[in-house]
């Protein structure tokens, strides 16, 4: 029967998206892995691939459609032997609902909706076996990929319970059966596993109408919120309301680091590498998370997850918002590698070309506003991170040396915002001290 193609959840925070552009037309034949369309999420523009093979029978949502909710049918795919006339009842919600009520044993609904379904990455190019029937003579709904795998591994599909939409048997069900008993337990539903995290509503306040009434008669421009701005508003409101922040501040002398950086950059000129102060900060934080390993942790609802690698997120400002791409295993990477990776991530972040796995995760974040001349500030923790370091500008200041003499040094003010559920005061102080030691003794970071 016709297969509904659903608006996918392309990131954990995605609740709706913009269907930017269809790359196929009605009547086109598609195979698993073919690009169907481009979808704009709150973070990026991403390509959406076909899961099954078939013919595009009908496009339900046109190019440029905004605010399309996740799981909304966007097109209908016809399998072999089906025609466009078969779509009518499948694509009309009222028809489906009444069919279920009047004839519960009839298959009025499409056998599958995908948008969060399985990948056909293991497609061997074989034609799909004919759809099997159960012991009651009714058709078993099976994805083409699952049929092929079952045929290859000799799995009896009539003995399986499907975990896909409408009880459809999917790849995971077949693989579970071949790995264990002949009658496998249904795999976890892909719909449940991929459901986007609920976006918390911003704190209650005056309505838009009430605010606009206040400024009645004054000139203003009304700016609609895009997906990214809505997500930022909701997430940071949630973070500030639900995370018990506390703040630790230190001044860090940078003269040794600036001298060392200058020497390294001269040696790296031939390789066209130029290290920034931010590269050293990333490395310093990554190593500090290894030194104070109990602080390398995140809040997970009813428990704390203590991470082993130092996965450090770095805030990157883009037009209309920001990204926090994650430098994974940062403690293991050289300064030049971190520099090149950060430049690449920042460039693709500004072009909105980052994949979700590149800006998700991490236990710790860095927000650097020093290049804007900001001396110091307090950053909001990005959940589920345990802490974020706010970095100000390096400024010439008078300091008192160890021998009591007055001198001038380049001083950078930093503030560590800490989630008290994850990191207590003394532990946070140890982490910030380790960061300071690394930056004031930069050669130690290469040892």
Protein Blocks (a to p, Z undefined) as FASTA:
>chain_A
ZZddddddfbfklmbdcdfbacbdehiacdehiafbdcddfkbccddddfbgcddfbdfb
dghiahiaehiafbdcddehiafklmmmmmmmklmmmmmmmmmmbcfbcfbdcfkbccfk
lpgoiacddddddfkopacdddfklmmmmmmnopafklpccfbehhiacfklmmmmmmmc
fbdcddddfklmmpccddddddddddfklmmmmmgoiacddddddfklmmmmmmmmmmmm
mmccddddddddfklmmmmmmmmmmmmmmnopacdfklmmmmmmmmmmmmmmmlmccdeh
jaccddfbdcdddddddehiacddddehklmpcfklmmmmmmmmmmmmmnopacfklmgg
jjbdcddfklnopabdcdddddfbfbdcddddddddddddfkopacddddddddddddfk
lmcfklmmmmmmmmmmmmmmmmlmmZZ
